[in-house]
């Protein structure tokens, strides 16, 4: 089966599945290029409340870029520049998604897969997950944007540990490091992911959108225009029909039905 980025929408949840099972879901150049388009599609759909990134099959989330393409796609400096721009755009699109993003990690999560997971807001793995950033073992350069995001997720000393050594670590260590939110026995992974998706699907969209924008503004350096935009989004929450619905539902002791307006 050819490598492909599989997209589907299941009620309020959008799914982006990296499918290249024979190569542990290594990402092709075309797949990298499709990620920003997929995020834009999901962001534009008001019915979508969260976006899940996952890998096809039982053995891998994403093992990184598809090295079998490198001779053709990264064989020269010019070609590498074009390729790297596509990868950067994919990471940036996931990071900038207006909807919450969750990486469902089963098995291998290495190289570009690790940075793809780091670009998500939430990360849940099974206890058999295997993580690594093997660039130092392969002589590959690591993009500034990737290091910056990794250091937003991990303390500097821990980021240095996994990048400089290239060593692997499992799901439990990923949890101790703070890279993942949860490390779950394999048989419970889908149930736990499902619970998180239920919470995200029921959350007030305007509240989540404003909170996510605030987090990104903080990480980006708190530019005055970004902070002002966040304050406007926060004010919009209090002026929304959802705020009225939340108060009414609380008084009536029922679950609110948020619509995002």
Secondary structure, DSSP 8 states (H G I E B T S, - for coil): ---EEEEEEETTEEEEEEE-GGGTT-B-HHHHHHHHHHHHHHHH-TT--EEEEEESSSSEEE--B-GGGHHHHSSSHHHHHHHHHHHHHHHHHHHH-SSEEEEEE-SEEETHHHHHHHTSSEEEEETT-EEE-THHHHT----HHHHHHHHHHS-HHHHHHHHHH---EEHHHHHHHTS-SEEE-GGGHHHHHHHHHHHHHHS-HHHHHHHHHHHHHHHTT--HHHHHHHHHHHHHHHTSHHHHHHHHHHHHTS-------
